[in-house]
Amino acid sequence: MTTAGRAILSTAVAALLAACTVGPNFRPPTGPSEATYATPGDDIDNGAVRAAIGEKVVSDWWTLFRSPELDRVMREAVAGNPTLAEARGRLEAAHQEVIAQTGKLMIDANAGVERERLNLGAFSGGSFSSFSIPGFPSFPNNPEFNLYTLGGSLSYNLDLFGAVKRRKESLLATEQAQARALDAAYLTLTGQVVVQAFTIADANLQLDELNDVVAHDQSDLDMVRRAYAAGGASAADVAGLESQLAQDQSQLPAQRQRREAARHQLAILVGKPPADWTAPDFTARSFTMPQTLPVSVPSELLHNRPDIREAEARLHSAVAEVGEATANLYPNINLTATLEQSALSPDKLFAATSTGWTLAAGLTAPIFHSGELKAKQREAEANARVALAAYELTVLQAFGQVADVLSAIAHDNQAYEAQRRALEAAQSRVDMMRRGYALGGVSELQLVDAERDWSRTRLAVTQQSYSRAGDAAALLYTVADVPPGAAEQPTKTD
């Protein structure tokens, strides 16, 4: 080995032995140590639908509602939703950026042919006749020739203080953040599909109830009209029932619009124009209300929620960028080597006499950057503090969201039970009024009032049922664990 080669090798070995990684090392933040979500005194686990904290969370959470129609729509949505496709593309772009920007070794090849004209007059002050080289034949005046070259170059960054390593760490963390963002998009999509399916079912149920109310209104109006004709009711009584009938009929278009809008939105979620895809006609019989809702404990929620994991990955990336900015304050060594073959004709290109090479070690060290590098380090540190605050806020919001839904389910249970008792009482009153009317002891208007109260109470029970089902879905959605790869391929369900 030549003296120059030994010197470069010695420099490289010494640099490798002295290499180190500067800057902070990322450690995941510790989460809250509480075993529950609710504030002391909150109403939770109260009623028929119970939240079971600590039980295993179901990944395909919507399957707890036991709806084959919903499962089919969910598979179509995961396969065709444009928002999910966009998130997949962002993940792929982040992955390719990791591959493209984190290499320390670069090898390039080059080949070329040139046509050159040599100005020999430049060597003799403009007089070619005085130009000669002892021992060489004379040259023609300003000769023209072809020059063929073939070679390659190699460059290796020793990364003495870990700038490249920290850059790769940051990009890998960003890729992880994009993967968790894809999971979050997947989870949001499943939640939106369930909401629209529930909305269709509830609109159908409300339409059934309202049509029944309208039918009762019409029956009551007919009865009061007969009483008016017989002198047992006033014109004001008839007008009042006509107004009530019109008011109840006016609620029907709003529920039809609600159902149609949900159908349109469901088509968009599966990636189809509303004219090309028809949503299932979900009804209350399409779903079974789960009585137990599995909820992960707070410590597990930190590892299950995609938004929390995404925020943690972005914090990791920001901390790694602090290390990269710190490493840029220190010297670095880059090793280079080139090998080139040059000849005046192609057949001489690979001759030993056509070979040229270089070996070099280049040291770069920041001397004066007007505070730029230190400012960039401080900027990275500030960005890391921002990422930490964003992570902490994401955790707090997630815990607050679970606490909200837990208390909402308890209050749904209470309201549903109260509405059910009210319906039973209204039904008993109607039965008594009908018997009294048959015996002549109850007037038409008294019976109409009792039946109207019963219809309104039954409608309120159906509305409360929708609220309870929606909150149950919201709880399952907020604690769901997205399994690896679920967002990257169509969902499979039994």
Secondary structure, DSSP 4 states (H G I P E B T S, - for coil): --HHHHHHHHHHHHHHHH----SPPP-PPP----S--SPTT---S-SSSEEEETSPPPSSGGGGG--HHHHHHHHHHHHH-HHHHHHHHHHHHHHHHHHHH--SEEEEEEEEEEEEE--GGGGGTT-GGG---TTSPPPPSS-EEEEEEEEEEEEEE--TTSHHHHHHHHHHHHHHHHHHHHHHHHHHHHHHHHHHHHHHHHHHHHHHHHHHHHHHHHHHHHHHHHHHHTTSS-HHHHHHHHHHHHHHHHHHHHHHHHHHHHHHHHHHHTT--GGG-------GGG----SEEEE--HHHHHHH-HHHHHHHHHHHHHHHHHHHHHHTTS-EEEEEEEEEEEESSGGGTTSGGGEEEEEEEEEE-----TTHHHHHHHHHHHHHHHHHHHHHHHHHHHHHHHHHHHHHHHHHHHHHHHHHHHHHHHHHHHHHHHHHHHHTSS-HHHHHHHHHHHHHHHHHHHHHHHHHHHHHHHHHHHH--PPTTGGGS-----
